[in-house]
Amino acid sequence: MRRFLARAALAVTALIASAAGAAPAAISQDPPIDRANPASGGGVQFVSHGERVNAQLYLPAGQGLHPTVILLHGLPGNEQNLDLARAIQRAGWGVITFHYRGSWGSGGKFTLEGGCDDVDSLLAEIRGPQGADKWRADPKRIVVIGHSYGGYVAACASQRHPELIASGLIAPWDISYDARSFAKLTAAEAREKAPSAFNDVEGRLSGADAQSLMSSIRENGVRFELAATASSLARRPVLLATATRDDPGDQAIDFRAAIDRAQSASLTYQMFETDHGFNDQRIALETFVLDWLAALPGTPGGQP
């Protein structure tokens, strides 16, 4: 394991100390029932580039607009982190999670570029004339958090939208890292490797499969460089969680270095003793995220 950057290491130390105390109440306790304005949730849709996108909205109790997290899943999205969504909802946030175009029944064809474009469309609808009634999201208090491919999408969306107040990256996929690795393969080797590299996309994506994803990353993947977003993200709070049993060669190292070069204290970083799905560190991950959200200004638990 490579050495942590100095600033990131300080953040790790602080958060390990925090995690040693009581977990946030939202992890283990239901909030008080508000009979006038109860918590709610349900399936919704929005349109992105002419296609219907399937989404799920979780709302906390209370009137009016809510601070909101857009929670982005990976590729293809078998792990949706809905335990995290529910914990965030119990902490007083709205949560929107959706399936990218071409995944899990959403219309259109899946592309690596499409996820960030879908966030653009969602944000435009939230801020549109019917957005307040439909989404109940405060447009001035939106945070984007993504896991794996969703981590890249979160970073891309934050780069495009400086109005987003903070960004969370959970085991983010630096697609450019794989692009450099796949480029070393011959065409025959790439075809042979594709089914194992993308072994869970069959039947879950429309317009893309293991072979087309391999080709796309080999040809264009260097454009999806996580570190290229760092200078934009460094102007706001950034959460980064990585895992020791994830790909040992790619722990968002280039992104962390770029944040450090920006001379920003915005990064809150922790490496967890777990795998890519945080399978034995779910409560620890929830605690890490909720503590970070609670410290954001103007949000539940944060300063005015």
C-alpha positions in Angstrom: 0.0 0.0 0.0 1.4 3.4 -0.9 1.8 6.1 1.7 -1.1 8.4 2.3 -0.6 12.1 1.5 0.1 14.2 4.5 -3.2 16.2 4.4 -5.2 13.1 3.8 -3.5 11.2 6.6 -4.6 14.0 9.0 -8.2 13.6 7.9 -7.9 9.8 8.4 -6.7 10.2 11.9 -9.4 12.7 12.9 -12.2 10.5 11.5 -10.9 7.3 13.0 -11.0 9.0 16.4 -14.6 10.2 15.6 -15.7 6.7 14.6 -14.5 5.3 17.9 -17.4 7.1 19.6 -21.1 6.5 19.2 -22.5 6.0 15.7 -24.9 8.6 14.5 -28.5 8.0 15.7 -29.7 7.8 12.2 -27.9 4.4 11.7 -29.9 2.6 14.4 -32.9 4.7 15.3 -36.0 5.8 13.4 -36.7 9.5 13.6 -39.8 10.8 15.4 -43.0 10.4 13.4 -44.3 13.6 11.9 -48.0 12.9 11.3 -48.6 16.2 9.5 -45.6 15.8 7.2 -44.3 12.2 7.4 -41.3 10.7 5.7 -42.1 9.2 2.4 -40.6 7.5 -0.7 -41.5 6.2 -4.1 -40.5 5.6 -7.6 -40.3 8.6 -10.0 -38.9 9.2 -13.4 -37.2 12.0 -15.3 -36.2 12.6 -18.9 -32.6 12.7 -20.0 -31.8 13.3 -23.7 -35.3 12.1 -24.7 -35.2 8.9 -22.6 -37.1 8.0 -19.4 -34.8 7.4 -16.5 -36.0 5.3 -13.5 -35.4 6.9 -10.1 -36.3 6.4 -6.5 -36.9 9.4 -4.1 -36.6 9.2 -0.3 -37.9 12.1 1.6 -37.5 12.9 5.3 -40.3 14.2 7.5 -41.0 17.9 7.4 -42.4 20.6 5.3 -40.9 22.5 2.4 -37.7 21.8 0.5 -35.0 19.5 1.9 -31.2 19.3 1.6 -30.7 16.5 -0.9 -28.1 13.9 -1.8 -28.0 12.5 -5.3 -26.7 9.0 -4.7 -25.1 7.3 -7.8 -24.5 3.6 -8.1 -21.7 1.9 -10.0 -21.5 -0.1 -13.3 -23.9 -1.8 -13.8 -25.4 -1.1 -10.3 -25.9 -4.4 -8.6 -24.8 -2.6 -5.4 -27.1 0.4 -4.9 -26.1 1.4 -1.4 -29.7 1.7 -0.3 -28.8 1.1 3.3 -26.8 4.3 3.0 -29.7 6.0 1.3 -32.0 5.1 4.2 -29.6 6.3 6.8 -29.1 9.6 5.0 -32.9 10.0 4.9 -33.3 9.3 8.6 -30.7 12.0 9.2 -33.0 14.5 7.6 -31.9 14.6 4.0 -33.8 13.9 0.8 -32.1 11.2 -1.3 -32.5 10.6 -5.1 -31.0 7.5 -6.6 -31.5 6.5 -10.3 -30.5 4.1 -13.0 -28.5 5.6 -15.8 -29.9 5.5 -19.3 -29.5 2.0 -20.7 -29.3 0.3 -17.3 -31.9 -1.6 -15.3 -34.9 -0.6 -17.5 -34.1 3.0 -18.0 -34.5 4.0 -21.6 -31.7 4.5 -24.2 -28.3 3.0 -24.5 -25.7 2.9 -21.8 -22.5 4.8 -22.4 -19.7 5.8 -20.0 -20.4 9.5 -20.9 -24.1 9.2 -20.2 -24.0 9.1 -16.4 -22.8 12.6 -16.1 -25.2 13.8 -18.7 -28.1 12.2 -16.8 -27.1 14.2 -13.7 -27.2 17.3 -15.8 -30.8 16.4 -16.8 -31.9 15.6 -13.2 -30.5 18.9 -11.9 -32.2 20.8 -14.7 -35.5 19.2 -13.7 -35.0 19.9 -10.0 -34.5 23.6 -10.8 -37.4 23.7 -13.3 -40.9 25.0 -12.8 -42.3 21.8 -11.5 -39.1 20.7 -9.7 -40.0 21.8 -6.2 -43.3 20.0 -6.1 -41.9 16.8 -7.6 -38.5 16.5 -5.9 -38.8 18.6 -2.8 -35.1 19.3 -3.1 -33.5 22.6 -2.1 -31.5 23.6 -5.2 -29.0 25.5 -3.0 -28.3 22.5 -0.8 -27.5 19.5 -3.1 -24.7 17.1 -2.5 -23.7 14.4 -5.0 -22.2 11.0 -3.7 -21.2 8.1 -5.9 -19.8 4.6 -5.6 -17.4 3.1 -8.1 -18.4 4.3 -11.6 -20.8 6.6 -9.7 -17.8 8.1 -8.0 -16.5 9.2 -11.3 -19.9 10.5 -12.3 -20.1 12.4 -9.0 -16.7 14.0 -9.7 -17.7 14.9 -13.3 -21.0 16.3 -12.2 -19.3 18.4 -9.5 -16.9 19.7 -12.1 -19.7 20.8 -14.3 -21.9 22.2 -11.5 -20.0 24.5 -9.1 -23.4 25.1 -7.3 -23.3 21.6 -5.8 -22.2 22.2 -2.2 -20.1 19.0 -1.7 -19.0 15.8 -3.4 -18.6 12.3 -2.0 -16.5 9.6 -3.8 -16.8 6.0 -2.5 -14.2 3.6 -4.0 -14.3 5.8 -7.2 -13.4 4.2 -10.5 -10.7 6.1 -12.3 -11.5 4.9 -15.8 -8.3 6.3 -17.2 -6.3 4.0 -15.0 -7.9 0.9 -16.7 -7.6 2.6 -20.1 -3.8 2.7 -19.6 -3.8 -0.9 -18.5 -6.1 -2.2 -21.3 -4.1 -0.3 -23.9 -1.2 -2.6 -23.3 -3.3 -5.6 -24.4 -3.4 -6.9 -28.0 -6.8 -6.9 -29.6 -7.1 -10.6 -29.0 -6.1 -10.3 -25.4 -8.6 -7.5 -24.9 -11.4 -9.7 -26.3 -10.4 -12.6 -24.0 -10.2 -10.3 -20.9 -13.5 -8.5 -21.4 -15.9 -11.1 -20.0 -13.9 -11.3 -16.7 -13.3 -7.5 -16.5 -17.1 -6.8 -16.9 -18.5 -10.1 -15.7 -21.8 -8.6 -14.2 -23.1 -6.5 -17.1 -24.9 -9.2 -19.1 -28.7 -8.7 -19.0 -28.3 -5.5 -17.0 -27.4 -3.0 -19.7 -29.0 -2.0 -23.0 -26.7 -1.1 -25.9 -23.5 -2.1 -24.1 -21.9 -5.4 -23.2 -18.5 -6.5 -21.9 -16.8 -6.3 -25.4 -18.2 -2.8 -26.2 -17.1 -1.5 -22.8 -13.6 -2.9 -23.3 -13.4 -1.3 -26.7 -14.7 2.0 -25.4 -12.3 2.2 -22.6 -9.3 1.2 -24.8 -10.2 3.8 -27.3 -11.4 6.7 -25.2 -10.9 5.9 -21.5 -8.0 8.2 -21.0 -10.6 11.1 -21.2 -12.2 9.9 -18.0 -9.4 10.9 -15.7 -10.5 11.3 -12.1 -7.6 13.6 -11.3 -8.7 16.1 -14.0 -11.7 17.0 -11.8 -9.7 17.6 -8.7 -9.0 21.4 -9.1 -12.8 22.0 -9.4 -13.8 19.8 -6.6 -11.1 21.2 -4.2 -13.1 24.4 -3.9 -15.8 22.5 -1.9 -15.8 19.8 0.7 -14.9 16.4 -0.7 -15.3 13.0 0.9 -13.2 10.1 -0.3 -13.4 6.5 0.9 -11.2 3.7 -0.4 -10.9 0.1 0.4 -7.7 -2.0 1.1 -9.1 -5.0 -0.7 -10.0 -3.1 -3.8 -7.7 -2.9 -6.9 -4.3 -2.3 -5.1 -3.0 -0.2 -8.0 -5.8 2.3 -8.1 -6.8 3.9 -4.8 -7.6 7.3 -6.3 -4.0 8.0 -5.8 -3.7 10.5 -8.7 -6.9 12.2 -7.6 -5.6 12.6 -4.0 -2.3 14.0 -5.3 -4.2 16.5 -7.5 -6.3 17.6 -4.5 -3.1 18.1 -2.5 -1.5 20.1 -5.3 -4.6 22.4 -5.2 -3.5 23.2 -1.6 -7.0 22.6 -0.4 -8.1 21.4 3.0 -11.3 20.2 1.5 -10.6 16.5 1.4 -11.9 14.2 4.2 -10.3 10.8 3.4 -10.4 7.3 5.0 -9.2 4.0 3.7 -11.3 1.1 5.1 -10.2 -2.5 5.8 -12.7 -4.0 3.3 -13.5 -4.8 -0.3 -14.9 -2.7 -3.2 -18.5 -3.1 -1.9 -17.6 -2.3 1.7 -19.3 -5.6 2.6 -18.0 -5.9 6.1 -17.8 -2.1 6.8 -21.3 -0.9 6.0 -21.9 0.7 9.4 -18.5 2.2 9.4 -19.1 3.6 5.9 -22.5 5.0 7.0 -20.9 6.7 10.0 -18.2 8.2 7.9 -20.7 9.6 5.4 -23.2 10.9 8.0 -20.5 12.6 10.1 -19.3 14.3 7.0 -22.8 15.4 5.9 -23.6 16.7 9.4 -20.6 19.0 9.3 -21.6 20.7 6.1 -22.9 24.3 6.6 -26.6 24.9 6.4 -27.6 21.2 6.5 -29.0 19.0 9.3 -26.4 19.0 12.0 -24.3 21.6 10.3 -23.5 25.2 11.1 -25.8 28.0 9.7 
